[in-house]
Amino acid sequence: MSGLLRFLGKLLTRDLTGRTWTREGNHQYFEKLIYFGSKDEHSSYWEAEIQLPGSESRIGVNMTGTAAGPTSAEEQFCKAAVADLDTLFDRCRHAFEPEFLKWTKQPLPVSWQGTFRLDGFQIPVNGDASKAWELCYFVEPAAHYFTAVFDHGQIKHVAVDG
């Protein structure tokens, strides 16, 4: 039955104008990838779900790209990011502090794990951290997602789903 539901979902959500399309592919590191292509090349991107090292948890990653697939630099950025989750969180800790206080009426705990759950991130173009990218966590006590938006290596702002 799931095959029928998947078929119906694709049928109902496809772009009848032909300006966008999807394609599934495989990758040695990212495993199953989905390419969301567009006639507007800047709107095309890849999505994947990866397993965090030493964990059963999976997160979503996406990256801008061409039909050729992720670059080796993008793969290396992803590997480095998930290899040290404490350092990854520390990149946005200071920006999350005021939002955490606002939403929970509590100070941000010293130990982030258990309070914040990595949901996923956007890999910057060619794995270059000075380019625009995003990092998203689900914040248990706030029951919201906090997304740090980076540009030029710095956090531009934090978005909280409302």
KEKE-3310 file (N, C-alpha, C; in steps of 0.2 Angstrom, whole numbers, plus 5000, padded with zeros to 4 digits):
npx = (5004:5010:5018:5008:5003:5014:5015:5003:5006:5017:5011:5001:5008:5017:5025:5016:5020:5033:5044:5051:5058:5061:5074:5080:5095:5110:5124:5140:5144:5132:5122:5106:5100:5090:5087:5081:5077:5077:5072:5077:5092:5098:5089:5089:5093:5100:5094:5097:5097:5106:5115:5120:5136:5140:5128:5110:5102:5096:5098:5093:5101:5104:5110:5115:5115:5121:5115:5125:5129:5133:5148:5165:5171:5159:5155:5165:5164:5152:5155:5165:5157:5148:5156:5160:5150:5148:5157:5150:5138:5143:5146:5134:5129:5130:5121:5109:5106:5099:5087:5083:5081:5070:5060:5059:5060:5071:5089:5101:5106:5122:5126:5121:5116:5102:5093:5094:5091:5099:5093:5096:5105:5111:5122:5135:5139:5150:5156:5161:5163:5162:5152:5134:5124:5114:5109:5100:5091:5080:5072:5069:5062:5057:5049:5050:5059:5075:5085:5100:5106:5119:5132:5145:5154:5149:5135:5120:5107:5095:5082:5066:5054:5037)
npy = (4994:5006:5009:5013:5025:5033:5035:5041:5053:5059:5061:5070:5081:5085:5096:5103:5112:5109:5116:5112:5098:5081:5070:5055:5048:5040:5040:5038:5043:5051:5043:5039:5051:5066:5075:5091:5098:5113:5125:5137:5138:5142:5139:5125:5110:5098:5085:5075:5062:5059:5048:5051:5050:5036:5035:5032:5042:5052:5065:5079:5085:5098:5104:5117:5114:5106:5095:5086:5083:5082:5091:5086:5094:5098:5086:5084:5095:5092:5080:5084:5093:5085:5077:5083:5087:5095:5106:5111:5115:5125:5135:5142:5145:5157:5165:5159:5160:5172:5170:5157:5161:5170:5161:5151:5156:5153:5152:5147:5130:5124:5111:5107:5096:5086:5096:5103:5097:5092:5095:5097:5103:5116:5114:5124:5132:5123:5119:5129:5138:5152:5156:5157:5148:5137:5131:5120:5117:5107:5113:5107:5111:5123:5119:5122:5125:5131:5141:5145:5157:5158:5169:5175:5168:5172:5173:5178:5180:5173:5162:5158:5145:5149)
npz = (5000:5003:4992:4983:4990:4989:4976:4973:4981:4974:4962:4965:4970:4960:4948:4936:4926:4922:4926:4937:4945:4952:4957:4961:4969:4972:4984:4990:5003:5007:5005:5001:4990:4986:4972:4969:4956:4946:4933:4935:4940:4952:4961:4963:4972:4984:4995:5009:5021:5035:5046:5063:5069:5079:5084:5084:5079:5066:5054:5044:5029:5018:5002:4990:4973:4958:4945:4945:4957:4975:4980:4984:4993:5000:5005:5014:5023:5029:5035:5045:5052:5059:5066:5077:5088:5099:5096:5085:5090:5099:5090:5088:5101:5108:5101:5103:5116:5121:5114:5119:5133:5131:5126:5135:5148:5156:5160:5147:5148:5154:5148:5133:5126:5127:5129:5118:5101:5088:5072:5059:5045:5033:5020:5016:5000:4991:5002:5009:5023:5025:5016:5014:5026:5036:5052:5062:5077:5087:5101:5116:5129:5124:5114:5101:5085:5083:5072:5067:5056:5046:5038:5029:5039:5051:5063:5056:5060:5071:5068:5074:5074:5074)
capx = (5000:5014:5019:5002:5002:5020:5014:4998:5009:5021:5006:4997:5013:5022:5025:5014:5023:5039:5049:5054:5058:5065:5077:5083:5101:5114:5130:5144:5143:5126:5118:5100:5099:5085:5088:5076:5080:5073:5075:5081:5098:5099:5084:5090:5096:5100:5092:5099:5096:5112:5115:5125:5141:5140:5121:5104:5099:5097:5097:5093:5105:5103:5115:5113:5120:5119:5113:5131:5129:5137:5156:5169:5171:5153:5155:5170:5161:5147:5158:5168:5152:5144:5161:5161:5143:5149:5159:5145:5133:5146:5146:5128:5127:5129:5115:5104:5105:5093:5081:5081:5078:5064:5055:5058:5061:5077:5095:5103:5110:5129:5126:5116:5113:5096:5089:5094:5092:5101:5088:5099:5109:5112:5129:5137:5141:5157:5158:5165:5159:5161:5146:5128:5122:5110:5110:5094:5090:5074:5073:5063:5058:5053:5044:5051:5065:5080:5089:5105:5108:5126:5134:5152:5157:5146:5128:5117:5101:5092:5075:5062:5048:5032)
capy = (5000:5012:5011:5017:5031:5037:5036:5047:5059:5062:5063:5076:5087:5087:5103:5102:5117:5107:5120:5109:5090:5078:5064:5051:5046:5037:5043:5034:5046:5053:5037:5041:5058:5068:5081:5095:5103:5119:5128:5142:5134:5144:5136:5118:5108:5091:5083:5069:5061:5055:5045:5054:5045:5033:5036:5030:5048:5054:5072:5081:5090:5100:5108:5119:5111:5105:5088:5082:5080:5086:5091:5082:5099:5098:5080:5085:5100:5088:5075:5088:5096:5080:5073:5086:5090:5101:5112:5113:5119:5131:5140:5146:5145:5164:5168:5155:5162:5177:5167:5152:5164:5173:5156:5146:5160:5150:5152:5141:5126:5123:5106:5108:5090:5084:5102:5105:5091:5093:5093:5096:5109:5117:5114:5130:5130:5120:5117:5135:5141:5159:5157:5157:5141:5137:5126:5120:5112:5107:5115:5103:5115:5128:5116:5126:5125:5137:5140:5150:5158:5161:5173:5177:5165:5174:5172:5184:5180:5167:5161:5153:5144:5151)
capz = (5000:5004:4985:4980:4993:4987:4969:4973:4983:4968:4957:4967:4971:4954:4945:4929:4922:4919:4928:4943:4945:4957:4955:4967:4967:4978:4985:4995:5010:5009:5003:4996:4989:4982:4969:4967:4950:4943:4927:4939:4943:4959:4966:4963:4978:4986:5001:5011:5028:5037:5053:5066:5071:5086:5087:5080:5077:5059:5053:5037:5027:5011:4999:4984:4969:4951:4944:4946:4964:4980:4979:4989:4999:5004:5009:5020:5028:5033:5040:5050:5056:5063:5070:5084:5089:5104:5093:5081:5094:5101:5085:5089:5108:5111:5098:5105:5123:5122:5112:5124:5139:5129:5125:5141:5155:5160:5156:5143:5152:5152:5144:5128:5124:5131:5129:5110:5097:5081:5067:5052:5043:5026:5019:5012:4993:4990:5009:5012:5029:5024:5012:5018:5028:5042:5057:5065:5082:5090:5108:5119:5133:5121:5109:5094:5081:5083:5067:5066:5049:5045:5032:5030:5044:5057:5063:5054:5064:5073:5067:5079:5071:5079)
cpx = (5004:5017:5014:5002:5008:5018:5009:5001:5013:5016:5003:5002:5018:5020:5022:5017:5030:5045:5053:5053:5062:5068:5081:5090:5105:5121:5134:5143:5136:5120:5112:5100:5093:5087:5082:5078:5075:5076:5079:5086:5099:5094:5085:5094:5096:5098:5095:5097:5102:5112:5121:5130:5140:5133:5116:5101:5101:5095:5096:5098:5103:5109:5113:5118:5117:5117:5119:5132:5133:5145:5159:5170:5165:5152:5159:5167:5156:5150:5161:5163:5149:5150:5162:5155:5144:5152:5154:5140:5136:5146:5139:5126:5125:5123:5109:5102:5099:5087:5078:5078:5071:5059:5054:5058:5066:5083:5097:5108:5117:5129:5120:5112:5107:5091:5088:5095:5094:5096:5091:5102:5109:5119:5130:5139:5148:5160:5162:5160:5158:5155:5140:5126:5118:5111:5104:5094:5083:5075:5067:5059:5054:5048:5044:5058:5069:5084:5094:5107:5115:5127:5141:5155:5154:5138:5124:5111:5099:5084:5072:5056:5042:5026)
cpy = (5006:5014:5015:5024:5036:5039:5042:5053:5062:5064:5070:5082:5088:5093:5102:5107:5114:5111:5117:5101:5088:5072:5061:5048:5043:5040:5039:5036:5047:5048:5039:5049:5060:5075:5085:5100:5108:5122:5134:5139:5136:5141:5128:5116:5101:5090:5076:5068:5056:5053:5049:5049:5043:5034:5033:5035:5049:5061:5073:5086:5092:5104:5111:5115:5110:5097:5084:5080:5084:5085:5087:5087:5099:5092:5081:5090:5096:5083:5079:5091:5091:5076:5076:5090:5096:5107:5115:5117:5125:5137:5145:5147:5153:5167:5165:5158:5166:5174:5161:5155:5167:5167:5152:5150:5157:5152:5146:5137:5125:5117:5106:5102:5088:5090:5104:5098:5093:5090:5092:5103:5110:5117:5120:5128:5129:5119:5123:5139:5148:5161:5156:5150:5142:5130:5126:5114:5113:5108:5112:5108:5121:5126:5120:5124:5131:5136:5146:5150:5162:5164:5176:5175:5167:5173:5179:5186:5173:5167:5156:5152:5146:5148)
cpz = (5000:4997:4982:4983:4990:4980:4969:4976:4978:4963:4959:4968:4965:4951:4938:4924:4919:4922:4934:4942:4950:4954:4961:4965:4973:4978:4991:5002:5012:5008:4999:4996:4985:4979:4967:4962:4949:4937:4929:4943:4950:4964:4966:4969:4979:4993:5003:5019:5030:5045:5057:5069:5078:5089:5082:5077:5070:5059:5046:5035:5020:5008:4992:4979:4962:4951:4945:4953:4969:4978:4985:4995:5003:5008:5015:5025:5032:5038:5046:5055:5061:5067:5077:5085:5094:5101:5088:5084:5097:5096:5085:5096:5110:5107:5100:5112:5124:5120:5117:5130:5137:5129:5131:5148:5159:5156:5152:5148:5149:5147:5139:5126:5129:5130:5121:5107:5090:5076:5060:5051:5035:5025:5014:5005:4994:4997:5012:5017:5029:5020:5017:5020:5034:5046:5061:5071:5085:5098:5112:5124:5130:5116:5102:5091:5081:5077:5067:5059:5049:5038:5034:5037:5051:5057:5061:5058:5066:5072:5072:5075:5076:5079)
residu = (MET:SER:GLY:LEU:LEU:ARG:PHE:LEU:GLY:LYS:LEU:LEU:THR:ARG:ASP:LEU:THR:GLY:ARG:THR:TRP:THR:ARG:GLU:GLY:ASN:HIS:GLN:TYR:PHE:GLU:LYS:LEU:ILE:TYR:PHE:GLY:SER:LYS:ASP:GLU:HIS:SER:SER:TYR:TRP:GLU:ALA:GLU:ILE:GLN:LEU:PRO:GLY:SER:GLU:SER:ARG:ILE:GLY:VAL:ASN:MET:THR:GLY:THR:ALA:ALA:GLY:PRO:THR:SER:ALA:GLU:GLU:GLN:PHE:CYS:LYS:ALA:ALA:VAL:ALA:ASP:LEU:ASP:THR:LEU:PHE:ASP:ARG:CYS:ARG:HIS:ALA:PHE:GLU:PRO:GLU:PHE:LEU:LYS:TRP:THR:LYS:GLN:PRO:LEU:PRO:VAL:SER:TRP:GLN:GLY:THR:PHE:ARG:LEU:ASP:GLY:PHE:GLN:ILE:PRO:VAL:ASN:GLY:ASP:ALA:SER:LYS:ALA:TRP:GLU:LEU:CYS:TYR:PHE:VAL:GLU:PRO:ALA:ALA:HIS:TYR:PHE:THR:ALA:VAL:PHE:ASP:HIS:GLY:GLN:ILE:LYS:HIS:VAL:ALA:VAL:ASP:GLY)
# end
